[in-house]
Amino acid sequence: MDALVWTARRGAIVKCLVVLGTRPEAIKLAPVILEAAKRPGLKVQVCSTGQHREMLHPMLKTFSIVPDYELDVMGGRTT
């Protein structure tokens, strides 16, 4: 039996955090995020590193994905 199905039958929730920071990562992971979000018993959360925010967020918006967390690793004096 699928471990996720078994966990869901027990009433537990499996948490999945997807961390991304670039446009290519968003393009590759968006279908995975959207499909995983459909699975009962699986809670998917998205974390944006802020690495290339100006390119990442428009791509996420295309897929109607809103990050749950923003790390802002490129804020301030970071290069």
Long-range contacts (C-beta under 8 A, 24 or more apart in sequence): 4-39, 4-41, 4-42, 5-41, 7-41, 8-40, 8-41, 8-42, 9-41, 12-41, 13-41, 13-42, 13-43, 14-41, 14-42, 14-43, 15-43, 15-45, 16-42, 16-43, 16-44, 16-45, 17-45, 17-46, 17-47, 18-44, 18-45, 18-46, 18-47, 19-47, 19-49, 20-46, 20-47, 20-48, 20-49, 20-56, 21-48, 21-49, 21-50, 21-51, 21-52, 21-56, 21-73, 22-51, 22-52, 22-55, 22-56, 23-52, 23-55, 23-56, 23-59, 25-56, 26-56, 26-59, 26-60, 26-63, 26-65, 27-59, 30-59, 30-60, 30-62, 30-63, 30-65, 33-63, 33-65, 34-63, 34-65, 45-69, 47-71, 49-73, 49-74, 50-74, 50-75
